[in-house]
């Protein structure tokens, strides 16, 4: 009963995270011009900033990068956004591995593996396929894979390509999805609303403060 309840909550968490990601992406779409203007001031360094933010978030335990992957697609477009996401994932794999080298000793690998689904335990612990399939598990999968890789001191390139094999396709799909979502909202909501307002000469009235009438000047 407890195991079933835990699975239910993991699935509920994944659904909420996915929904929150799209809600956040929709907010970015609504403020797209302001965000693009802010990033435009930074020049080419905006790409480095986006990669750094993505890498820090993705390397943190129990992190969620869906929203960032979507927003990069909205802000930079699907192709550059996907490249930003991919670069951030590679950097995050290195950062997460280096940090896990110090914290993996706290991980009881045997008990952790025993709690994993049976289809994961068919693969040798620390093998490329093990590190790949573990990352499919929502929530804890990525953290367990990185901690296991560090605890077993697998080559860092294995950590990079196993993380990239799962994360890059997902984040690429999210970047393209974010761009499609942005274009859909612009075409079906923003542009018709602007056209309607222009056609009917609608504008938001400004609030004016009352100006006191000047008192008549007394003549001598």
N, C-alpha and C positions, 0 to 999 in steps of 0.2 A: 504494500500500500504506500509506504514511504517512497519507494523507488518510482512508482507510478506518479506520485504527486510531484516528485523532483523533476521528472521528465516533463510534466505538464507546465510547471513553472519555467523551465528552460525554454520550452516552445513559446510560452506566453511572453517571456522576456525578448526572444528573438522577434516576435511579431510586433511588440511595442517599439523595439529599437528600429525596425524597418519602417514602421509608420512614422516615428519621430524623425527619421532621416528625411523622408519625403516632405514632412511638414516644415522642417528647417530649410530644405531646398526651396520650397515654395516661398518662404520668407525672403530668401536670398534673391529669388526671381523678382519679387515685388520691389526690392531695393537694389536691383541689378545695376542701374545707372550710377547710383551713389557709390556702390562697391567698386565698380570699374573705374570711376573717377579717382577714388582713393588709391587704388592700386596703380593707376596710370601715373600718379605723381612719383611712385617709387621707381619707375622705369624697369629695365631688365631684372633688377634685383627682386622684383615681385615674385618671380619664379623661384628664386632661391628661398625666399621667405615662405612661400607655399610649400615647398619641398621640406623645409626645416620643420614647419608646424605639423605637416602630415607625419613625418618621421618620428617626432617626439610623441605624438598621440598614439601612433601605431605601435611603438616600442613599449608603451606602458602596459602593465598587466591589466587584463580584463578590458582592454580598450575597444572602442567602437569607431571605426573609420568610415562607415557608410556615408554619414552626412558630409564629411570632408571630401570624399570621392565624388559625390554628387555635386557639391558646390564648386569643385575645381572644373568639372565639366560645364557647369553653368557659366562660370566667370571666364574661363580660358578657352572654351570650346571643346568639342569632344576629343580632338587629336592631341592638342597641347595639354589639355586636362588629363588625358590618359598617360601621357609621358611624365607629367608632374607626379601623378599617383604612383607610377611604376618606380620612378627615382626615389620617391619617399619610402616605398616599401623596401627597396634594397637597403637604403640607409637605416631604416627601422630594424631590419633583420640583423644588421651588424651591431647596432646599439643594444637591442634586446639580448643578443647573445653575450656581449661583453658584460652587461649588467647581470645576466643570469649566471655567469661564471662565479660571481660572488654570493649569489643567493640560492643557487641550486642545491647546495649542501643541506638546506632546510627541507628539501623535497624527498619524501619517502617514495621512491620510484615504484617499488613492488606493490605497495598498497594503492598507489595512484593508478597503476595499470590495471589492477584487479577491479577497480571501479569503472573502468572504461567499457563500452559496449563490446560484446563478444566478437563482432566482425573486425574490430580494431586489433584485438589480441591475437589474431591469426598471423600478424606480421611481427617480425623480429624487432624487439625494442631498439630504437635508435637507427633502424634501417631507413632508407629514403622513403619507402612506401609507408612505413609506420608514421614518420613525421608528416607525410602528406595527408594521410587519411585522418590523423588526429585533428588536424587543423579544420577539417570539415565540421567537427562538432561545434555547435554554436556556443558562444560565451567563453568557456574555459579551454577550448581546444587549442587555440593559438598559444596561450600561456603554458599549457602542459607540454606542447611540442618544443617550445623554446627552452623551457626549464630542463626537459629530458635531454635535449641536444647538448646543453651546457654541462649537465651532470655527467654525461657519458663522454664528454670532450670529443664529440664528432667534429670533423673538419668544418670550419666556418662556411666554406663554400656550399656544403650540404645544407646548412641552416638557411643560406640565402636562396638557393634554388628550390628547396622544398616550400619555403614560405612564399616565394614568388609564384610557384606553380599554382597555388590556390588563390592568393590575394590579388595578383595582377589581373587575371581574367575577370574576377568579381568586380574589382574597382574600375576596370575598363568599361564593363557593362554599365556600371553605375554612372560613370562620366558621360557615356553616350545617352543613358536614360535621363540624366540631368539636363543635357542639351535639348533633348526632345521635349521634355517637360517645359523647359523655358520657352521654346518656340511655340509650343501648343498654347501656353498661357498668353503669350504675346499676341498670337494670331486670333484667339477666340475670346479673349477678355480685355487685354490692354488696348489693342488697336481699335476694336469696335467702340470701346468706351471713349477713347480719345476722339474718334471720328464723330460720335454722337454729340460729345461736348462741343466740338468745333462747329458742327452743323447747326446746333441750336444756340450758339454763342453763350454757352454756359461757363460761368466762372464762380469761384468762391468769393463771396463778398468779404471785404476787409473790415474789421472793426475799427471805427473811428471814435476817438475820444471827443466828447462835446467841448466846443471852444466857447468860452463865455463871451457874450456880447459886450463889446467895449462900452463903458459908460460915457455918456455925452460930456464933452469938455465944457465946463462953465466959462462963459465969456465975461470979461470984466465990464 
